[in-house]
C-alpha cells in the first residue's frame, strides 16, 4: 500500500475561490430542489444545513485569518473595505434558518436573501480585492497553509451566531472595519 501524500496546500485566494464555488453549487442545488421538490422538505433542509455550514466555515476563515492579514497589507482603503462580505447580515440569516422547522417554505426567501448577501461579494472579490492582495505582495501561500491548518482543527459544523452590538455589526467593529453603510462617512 502506498503511503498517503499530504494534501496539496493551495494559496489562500485559491482556497477562497474553491469555497465560493462550493457555495454557488449549494445555492444552485437548493434552488433545483425548491423548483422540483423531488426530495421534499428533508432534502431542502439538508441542503440548507450544508449551505449554512459552508458559509460559517468560510466566514470563520475570513474573519480569523484572511481579513486581518489583508488589513495589515492594504490598510483601511475604502476600496478594500467595500469589497468585504457583510458577515453581520449573514449571521442573522443563518440564525433565522436555524430556528425554522424543516420544510418551512419561508426558508426559500431566507436562502434567496443569503444568496443576495454573498454572491455580490463572491463575484467582486476576485476582480477587486484578490487583485489588490496580489499586487500588495501578501504571502498568500503561507496564509493558505494557516487556513488549511485551521480547517483541519475546527469542528465541521461550527455555525455563525448573531452578535448584537451598538453598531449593528460587531464583527466589523471588532476587526477595525466600518459597517458597509458607513464607508463614505467613515
Secondary structure, DSSP 8 states (H G I E B T S, - for coil): -----------HHHHHHHHHHHHHHHHHHHHHHHHH-SSHHHHHHHHHHHHHHHHHHHHHHIIIIIHHHHHHHHTT-HHHHHTS--HHHHHHHHHHHHHS-TT-THHHHHHHHHHHHHHHHHHHHTTTHHHHHHHHT--HHHHHHHHHHHHHHS-TT--------TTS-HHHHHHT---GGGTTT-
